[in-house]
Amino acid sequence: MKARHMLAMVVTTVLSATAAVAQEEKKEAAPAAQEIAIEGKDGKTIQAEVLSADEDSVKIRRADGKEFDLPFARLSDAGTAAVKKVIAEREAEVARLKAEEEDEKKPGVRPKIPDDPKTPDDLPEKFVVKKGQTVIVRFSLAEDGLARPKIIKEVPQDRSYMQVEFKDGDPLTAALTSTFPKTLKLRCLAKKAGETTYNEITIVPLKSGTPSFETWSDPYEELVFFDFVYLE
C-alpha cells in the first residue's frame, strides 16, 4: 500500500512540475502525449494517455476521448512499469527545461563572424526564416549584442524577443520587430527560389518596439539572420 501511494505521489509531483515549468517559461509546446499500454491485474491491457494522478488513481484518456480514473490497486507489475516509464520521461523533460533555462540566463558571447559569409554553414550562430513563415526568436544577452538565437513557438511574456514575419506577395515583405531595449543591427543572407547560392542583403537597424519593414522585388525564399549587434 505504501509503495502504491508513493508511486501516485511521484506521478502527481512530476506532472505538476511539468505543467508549472511549461507555464512559467512559455516554452515550445511539448510533444503531444502518446498512448501507452497499461496492464491491469486481470491481464487485460488498455491503450491510453496518462493525464494526471492523485494518491489513489491515475487519470487516463482512451483513444475515443473518454477520460476516467484507474485505481493503482488494479495495475499489474507491467502496468506499473508503463506508468513509471511515463514518469521518468516527464521528469527528464522537466530537468531539460530547467537546465535550458539556466543556460540561457548565462551571459552570451557573440562569436566571430566571417567578413563575407557565402552560406549558412559559414555562420556559427543564425536563425532561418522561409517565405510564408513567422518566427519568434529568443537570445542570450551579450555585452555588445545578442547571442545564441533560439526559435520558440510562443511570444515570451517575461523576456525580450525578436519576431520576423516573411510574407509572400508582390513585393515580398519581411516585418521585423525587436523588444530588446537597445537598437539592433543585424545582417542577412538571402536565397532566391530555384537557386543554391546566397547573397547578403541590407537590413535596416531595429529600434526597440518599433516594427521595421523590408520589401524586395527579387524572388527570395529564405532569409538567414546573423550577427546581432547593439548600436547604442
Secondary structure, DSSP 8 states (H G I E B T S, - for coil): -HHHHHHHHHHHHHHHHHHHHHHHHT-S-------EEEEBTTS-EEEEEEEEE-SSEEEEEETTS-EEEEEGGGB-HHHHHHHHHHHHHHHHHHHHHHHHHHHHHS-B------SS--SGGG-SS-EEEETT-EEEEEEEEETTEEEEEEEESS--SSS--EEEEEE-SSSEEEEEEE-SSS-EEEEEEEEETT---EEEE----B-BT--EEEEESS-EEEEEEEEEEE--
